[in-house]
């Protein structure tokens, strides 16, 4: 029965990404790129400047903390395992299409997070919360669609993505001799069972401490984790610098191998680059706006710029680091060598036995922060579906289920866990992308208001009336 379910999910995933999402992602991203006059490149220096701004209230979530929560979700096991899979299945050219999705998607990420700020809600303690469900209801007056999106997000992040993060971490142990030596419990590896249980317990300890503990943990771990990983990647590239020109040549040549693309589209560089690029940076999916809405900023565009920056950190920096680190070491990508073992084999060529251990350690940090960042998103969506703040009992039940799913993910098969995550993520994107196109005019007006104030030398502040916003907002009246 599980095999039949896996086959169905695989078919749906192939259909979604071959016919729907490729058009929607590129179309919406290009639309906002031109309408925003290359906002993702034009205002990139400004996004770096505003990320360091402090909130007026020391207890509020800062722009930097919101960036770290969203980056904790974006920067995860997909940056290692996802990139490795894309290259192994789609070839060198998949890296190029990941770059394109990141650059184009930066404009979509800007719009969705700006909208989340404009339509954010005030919580009883004076802070804020929000996301796509809230701007769908406020601007489109459709609570039903908002509930559908919220349920899709909960299923994606507490289920699909967290099970995948758990699986990716455990898969890194398959390259060690003790994995086979430990034996099995029924049809499952002892390492997968024990490792999944330990990871689930660690996640449970954090999430039962509440959303603010998640913000604190990710705020510390994400910068440290990302910097260490990029430094290691740079060391590998420098030690293999002679291979870099050939690798870059392969990336660009394979990216435009149209015979290969149209001959086997599902496994092509284009398809794999789009799938793994979207999974990695989540631009346009509707996840980051949930973190963006929590930030205390003087103008919604500031948080839109910050979340746009997160896309570049994720894909242009960290995914590229993984790609070059793996490809410069001489390991030839193939469908037989996928996931963490591909990257581990690459590092073993440079550092010997130490290389695989580093990847396992990096995956542990990436997986852990991903799991926490994902569950931060779910809490706000649960409150939306319920119509009020979910009580202690409701949170406890959800947390227990979430912890169990982390354990289950460690035991699933490669194809099923990746396809399930892709399908659930695709459902979110199919809902969110048309919505931000409909509401895009509001974000563009806010962008013009912001740039006009910056041109006058001001620190921009926002009033809903300044862009002719008819809907009443909690913060900007």
BELQUIWO-V969768 format. One record per residue. N is the residue number from 1. PHI is phi in degrees with one decimal (999 if undefined). Layout:
BEGIN
<<N;PHI> <N;PHI>>
END
This chain:
BEGIN
<<1;999> <2;-65.0> <3;-66.4> <4;-64.8> <5;-62.7> <6;-62.2> <7;-65.4> <8;-63.7> <9;-63.1> <10;-62.9> <11;-64.3> <12;-62.4> <13;-60.4> <14;-60.8> <15;-67.9> <16;-60.0> <17;-82.6> <18;-82.2> <19;-120.2> <20;-107.8> <21;-70.9> <22;-60.5> <23;-73.0> <24;-66.1> <25;-63.5> <26;-69.2> <27;-63.7> <28;-66.9> <29;-61.7> <30;-66.6> <31;-58.3> <32;-76.1> <33;-63.6> <34;-75.6> <35;-67.2> <36;-89.8> <37;53.9> <38;58.5> <39;-56.2> <40;-69.0> <41;-103.4> <42;-61.5> <43;-108.7> <44;-60.8> <45;-60.7> <46;-66.6> <47;-64.9> <48;-68.0> <49;-67.3> <50;-75.6> <51;-64.9> <52;-91.0> <53;-67.7> <54;-93.4> <55;-72.0> <56;-63.5> <57;-98.1> <58;-60.3> <59;-86.6> <60;-78.0> <61;-79.0> <62;-79.5> <63;-60.5> <64;-67.1> <65;-63.7> <66;-63.6> <67;-63.0> <68;-68.4> <69;-65.4> <70;-68.4> <71;-69.0> <72;-60.3> <73;-77.7> <74;-68.2> <75;-81.3> <76;-145.8> <77;-63.0> <78;-63.4> <79;-71.4> <80;-105.4> <81;-70.6> <82;-61.9> <83;-64.7> <84;-60.9> <85;-63.7> <86;-59.4> <87;-71.2> <88;-63.3> <89;-88.9> <90;-97.7> <91;89.9> <92;-55.5> <93;-62.4> <94;-59.1> <95;-62.9> <96;-59.6> <97;-72.2> <98;-67.3> <99;-61.0> <100;-61.7> <101;-61.2> <102;-68.6> <103;-65.3> <104;-68.2> <105;-68.0> <106;-57.1> <107;-68.2> <108;-65.6> <109;-63.0> <110;-60.9> <111;-65.3> <112;-64.8> <113;-78.1> <114;-65.1> <115;-62.7> <116;-61.9> <117;-69.6> <118;-62.3> <119;-102.3> <120;-66.4> <121;-109.6> <122;-92.8> <123;-91.1> <124;-59.1> <125;-91.6> <126;95.8> <127;-80.8> <128;-139.8> <129;-152.5> <130;166.6> <131;145.0> <132;-54.4> <133;-57.6> <134;-76.0> <135;-77.0> <136;-63.6> <137;-70.5> <138;-66.7> <139;-95.7> <140;-105.0> <141;54.7> <142;-130.3> <143;-66.8> <144;-59.0> <145;-66.5> <146;-61.8> <147;-67.3> <148;-59.1> <149;-63.9> <150;-60.9> <151;-65.2> <152;-62.2> <153;-65.8> <154;-60.4> <155;-63.6> <156;-69.1> <157;-86.0> <158;-75.4> <159;-101.0> <160;-54.0> <161;-70.9> <162;-71.8> <163;-65.1> <164;-67.2> <165;-61.2> <166;-63.6> <167;-60.2> <168;-61.4> <169;-64.5> <170;-64.1> <171;-63.3> <172;-68.2> <173;-82.7> <174;-66.9> <175;-83.0> <176;-95.7> <177;-64.6> <178;-68.6> <179;-61.6> <180;-75.5> <181;-63.9> <182;-68.3> <183;84.7> <184;-132.4> <185;-116.3> <186;68.3> <187;-98.5> <188;-103.9> <189;-66.0> <190;-61.5> <191;-62.7> <192;-65.2> <193;-66.7> <194;-68.3> <195;-62.8> <196;-63.1> <197;-66.2> <198;-63.5> <199;-62.0> <200;-61.2> <201;-64.6> <202;-63.2> <203;-64.2> <204;-58.7> <205;-59.9> <206;-74.5> <207;-72.3> <208;-74.0> <209;-86.8> <210;97.6> <211;-61.7> <212;-68.4> <213;-67.2> <214;-61.1> <215;-59.7> <216;-66.9> <217;-64.1> <218;-68.4> <219;-61.2> <220;-90.5> <221;-75.8> <222;-62.9> <223;-61.0> <224;-61.6> <225;-58.9> <226;-64.4> <227;-64.4> <228;-60.3> <229;-65.6> <230;-66.5> <231;-60.6> <232;-61.4> <233;-62.0> <234;-63.5> <235;-60.9> <236;-61.2> <237;-63.9> <238;-63.4> <239;-66.9> <240;-121.3> <241;-59.8> <242;-65.3> <243;-87.3> <244;-60.0> <245;-56.8> <246;-65.6> <247;-63.0> <248;-61.9> <249;-61.9> <250;-61.0> <251;-60.5> <252;-74.7> <253;-67.0> <254;-67.1> <255;-62.6> <256;-113.8> <257;-83.7> <258;-67.1> <259;-63.3> <260;-69.8> <261;-61.7> <262;-84.4> <263;-77.9> <264;-147.9> <265;-58.5> <266;-60.4> <267;-106.2> <268;-77.3> <269;-59.7> <270;-61.1> <271;-66.9> <272;-65.8> <273;-63.4> <274;-68.2> <275;-59.1> <276;-74.7> <277;-64.9> <278;-66.9> <279;-62.2> <280;-73.9> <281;-100.0> <282;60.5> <283;-64.9> <284;89.1> <285;-74.4> <286;101.8> <287;-91.3> <288;-56.9> <289;-56.7> <290;-66.7> <291;-78.3> <292;-59.4> <293;-66.0> <294;-81.9> <295;-77.5> <296;-99.8> <297;-131.0> <298;-83.6> <299;-148.5> <300;-54.9> <301;-62.0> <302;-58.8> <303;-74.5> <304;-60.8> <305;-67.7> <306;-64.3> <307;-71.4> <308;-62.4> <309;-62.3> <310;-60.9> <311;-62.5> <312;-68.7> <313;-58.5> <314;-65.5> <315;-91.7> <316;-68.1> <317;-89.6> <318;-77.6> <319;-65.3> <320;-64.6> <321;-59.1> <322;-62.6> <323;-61.0> <324;-68.3> <325;-60.4> <326;-77.4> <327;-80.0> <328;-76.4> <329;-90.9> <330;94.5> <331;-74.2> <332;-84.0> <333;-66.5> <334;-155.4> <335;-67.6> <336;-78.6> <337;-117.3> <338;-114.6> <339;67.7> <340;-56.3> <341;-56.7> <342;-63.7> <343;-69.6> <344;-63.7> <345;-63.7> <346;-64.2> <347;-71.4> <348;-63.5> <349;-65.3> <350;-96.9> <351;-111.5> <352;71.0> <353;-65.9> <354;-69.2> <355;-54.4> <356;-58.9> <357;-65.6> <358;-63.0> <359;-63.7> <360;-61.8> <361;-64.4> <362;-62.5> <363;-63.0> <364;-61.7> <365;-68.5> <366;-59.8> <367;-64.4> <368;-65.3> <369;-69.1> <370;-62.6> <371;-59.0> <372;-71.3> <373;-61.8> <374;-62.0> <375;-72.7> <376;-60.9> <377;-62.9> <378;-65.2> <379;-59.9> <380;-64.4> <381;-70.9> <382;-62.4> <383;-61.9> <384;-65.6> <385;-61.2> <386;-73.8> <387;83.4> <388;-162.7> <389;-66.7> <390;-64.6> <391;-72.1> <392;-60.4> <393;-64.3> <394;-61.0> <395;-64.8> <396;-63.3> <397;-61.4> <398;-61.6> <399;-61.9> <400;-64.0> <401;-62.0> <402;-61.1> <403;-65.2> <404;-63.5> <405;-66.4> <406;-60.5> <407;-66.0> <408;-60.5> <409;-56.7> <410;-65.5> <411;-102.6> <412;-79.0> <413;-86.3> <414;-52.1> <415;-62.8> <416;-64.6> <417;-67.4> <418;-72.8> <419;-64.8> <420;-63.4> <421;-62.7> <422;-62.9> <423;-66.4> <424;-63.0> <425;-62.9> <426;-62.8> <427;-61.6> <428;-60.1> <429;-64.3> <430;-63.6> <431;-80.5> <432;-73.8> <433;-61.7> <434;-62.5> <435;-63.5> <436;-70.9> <437;-68.4> <438;-62.1> <439;-93.9> <440;-59.2> <441;-59.5> <442;-64.4> <443;-65.2> <444;-67.8> <445;-65.9> <446;-64.2> <447;-62.2> <448;-64.1> <449;-58.4> <450;-67.5> <451;-66.5> <452;-63.6> <453;-67.3> <454;-65.1> <455;-63.9> <456;-87.6> <457;80.4> <458;-93.2> <459;-87.6> <460;-58.0> <461;-124.9> <462;-122.2> <463;-128.6> <464;-57.9> <465;-66.6> <466;-69.5> <467;-115.8> <468;69.1> <469;-74.4> <470;-82.6> <471;-68.9> <472;-73.6> <473;-116.8> <474;-76.8> <475;-118.6> <476;-114.3> <477;-83.6>>
END
